[in-house]
Amino acid sequence: MCPHDPHCPAAHKPDREHARVIGRDYVQGWALLCNGTIVFDDTGSLLPDGQVLAPRRPLLAGAA
């Protein structure tokens, strides 16, 4: 787990993306968080257990 204090949220918690970034690839568009989660620039995520979280797309104004 995290070597710093306060500890980062666990990967299975809803606030998982508030963990510290420990690695990043700007070209490929991803960041590795301290809790083992990989977040992508399109807002999708890959959890340490292999679970994929789909990107969160904002609703457009006027869309039905």
C-alpha positions, 0 to 999 in steps of 0.5 A: 500500500502507500508509503506516505501519510495520509494513505491513498484511497484503496483501488476498490473505493469510489474515490480511488482516482484521488490517489497520488500519481506515481507514473505517467505516459503523456504520449500514450495517455495514462497514469499509474496511481499509488493504489495500483489503478491505471487511469486513462486520459479518456477517463477510463480505468483499469483496476489492479484486479483486472476490472475495466471501468468504462470512460465516463462521458458527459451528457451534451446539452439538449441531448435526448 
